[in-house]
Amino acid sequence: MTRTALITGITGQDGYYLSKLLLSKGYRVVGLVPPERQGSVAKLDELANQVEIYSVALTNSEALKTAVQQLQPHEIYNLAAPSFVPDSWRDPLGTLDLITGTATRLLTAIREVGLETRFYQASSSEILGQVQEAPQSENTPFRPKNPYGAAKLHAHWTMVHHRDRYGLFACSGILYNHESPRRPPQFVTRKVALAAASIKLGLSDRLKMGNLDAKRDWGYAGDYVEAMWRMLQSEHPEDYVIGTGNLHTVRDLIATAFASVDLDWQKYVEIDPALLRADEHFQLVANPTKAKQVLGWQPQVSFEALLEKMVQADLDRLQTGSLSLQPFEKLA
């Protein structure tokens, strides 16, 4: 029997890699896409013709219930969220409704329709916020520091309440930074990869950066969606911290990206005081022991291989003309 998976946020980075994984496993993959975002389906590239798109407003409880009733999904992956965390300060209520509202409506639909659908909620290390310990595990207290993190935490607890009160099979993945060639250029990893590629090709000659000592736990998005899928195949619904457990500085990030194209980063990087800001995530690093022991999950792509993937992808885009630097000049 073909299994059906519904995905919100299917046109984002994680939606692409999750769709690719599920299609490879023989799933019928259906993206729940708001009518005003139909044009973004093109971002799925070669997968656009392999997945089904169901047009529905994620703010409409009855419409989502109808979708669940019609599609009878075995699994739902709720990835819907703003793609860039700082944007949540400009629209905190919209962020709350997109993240928490969508989770609540989908969980309610599963319960009211009476299905045994397994539900995955995309949580985030942002719910941990101002951490007092490092590394962080599933037992680390939650202390979000921005509207995005607060909304993700609300959605996380909403999922837990539905699991505890109604017996739904629902899981949350507390994911740390995960990157890929599909990251938008406002993210520092893609900004650096694009700069390395463009400098290598002689299309630019500098990269403006802020705090090079800021540290992050960076992994590969393709590995992290595997963890999402494994959570819904497990015997019991539980929540998991997903990350590499390794911290790298922004300096490491730049050096690794530039080294992948044989460039000395120090010749091209310029510190811009306007980009310096207090780093509030200095010790945000995962302890993924539970995921490794219970799910058998391990990151497969190293930090170095991830950066090489990203730089190579931008080299290819720039050389084939499928990417222009002009829209990103303000990011340099």
Disulfide bonds with the S-S distance in Angstrom:
none
